[in-house]
Amino acid sequence: MANESLAPTRGAVPGASNGAQSPFISVDSVWKVFGKNPERVLEPLYAEMDKSFIQSELGNVIGLQDVSFSVEQGETFVIMGLSGSGKSTMVRCLIRLIEPTAGSIVIDGDDITAMSDKDLIEFRRSKIAMVFQHYGLMPHRSVIDNASWGLEVQGVDQATRYERTREILDLVGLTGWEDAYPRQLSGGMQQRVGLARALAVDTGVLLMDEPFSGLDPLIRRQMQDELVRLQDELHKTIVFITHDLNEALKLGDRIAIMHDGKVAQIGSPEDIVLRPEDSYVGDFTQDVRIESILTARKVMVPPMVTFPGHLNPRAALDAFGRANRFLGWVVDEVGRYIGALSHSAAERASRSGAARLDQVQECLDQEYPVLTPATNFDEIIPVAMGVDHALPVVDDDRLLVGEVHRTDVAEALAIASASSPDYEANAAENAAQDTDKS
């Protein structure tokens, strides 16, 4: 019979720890101090002093001060901050392009801070790739030779590396440009070559240091969309550096906001915008539109009326009556969404003598709008206004995981818009949510 209260079963949320597996990247109490005798800054007498005091009293400059965070496999982790916040220093410390003064960095089980120079070079070649703001393309090399350069360094023969690189160039939209030279490309196309070069070596980790900040706004948005598309397909572990909050909110599964070499707050885009933990983060996020941050996951509830495809239409009508509903969702034997079924459509199917709902496709509305947990309110609101019933929510495998009611959307917007920051309470709520996720 119909399941009238099927609870949603969420898929794994990128960046949420399952409590059993170690993070893919773990940064623990990392310091970077520039100047003579940097270790003295770590002495208890100075450990809690701010950057300006250290610089005036000791002549040292603090780039990073006791920075800790973790990144899960397949997560896009954004480090955001203004100039001088320490974000670019941090990403360079991850692979020791800048040597950290203290702390540990572990990537996929490898302790980066303990590696010999030889092991570090091999690690950089085989396990990590980096995309810089300035594309770093070699002007005398064609697109395909630039993009395959990492494979060439690894000693891969030309035929194999060209075959692999052509696949990646197609992935980033550069098919047909293989023999062109950098001077013949636009800025956005050059950045695509830089991205292709990083993807071609097929490393587990991708570091991106403000890769789009030098592009025109339109091209920048296109490259952001391209990265989102590629990440949906490739599921790389990405550490992305930016000074642009909107870019961080668009790309990041989680965001670390840095200020004066410290991490001010780490959280999902929703955490950062709705629950800032101090005035610095609050000032950063005060002008963000709530509709662009809230997602279906925030308001979705278990589906109230769900019908297995093998159900008899007469039984579906009985379930409609018990639930006092006029629209429900038809799923297959494993819970994948097939389509929407209205009460009137179930009546027609029953009158036709059909034995199963999935045998009367003309009675199922397969064009009815469908959401995903990540669909934001900007997209939900116009769709919800155009229908009279709830909207189904499906995951990446088309499994039905919930439904969204427009009254819940309106209520969530009202609550979020009316709230004023209580930094101490926000920090406690975020900490509690992190505990729940683990």
Secondary structure, 3 states (H helix, E strand, C coil): CCECCCCCCCCCCCCCCCCCCCCCEEEEEEEEEECCCHHHHHCCCCCCCCHHHHHHHHCCEEEEEEEEEEECCCCEEEEECCCCCCHHHHHHHHCCCCCCCEEEEEECCEEHHHCCHHHHHHHHHHCEEEEECCCCCCCCCCHHHHHCHHHHHCCCCHHHHHHHHHHHHHHCCCCCCCCCCHHHCCHHHHHHHHHHHHHHCCCCEEEEECCCCCCCHHHHHHHHHHHHHHHHHHCCEEEEEECCHHHHHHHCCEEEEEECCEEEEEECHHHHHHCCCCHHHHHHHCCCCHHHCCEHHHHCECCCCEEECCCCHHHHHHHHHHHCCCEEEEECCCCEEEEEEEHHHHHHHHHHCCCCHHHCHHHCECCCCCECCCCEHHHHHHHHHCCCCCEEEECCCCEEEEEECHHHHHHHHHHHHHCCCCHHHHHHHHHHHHHHHC
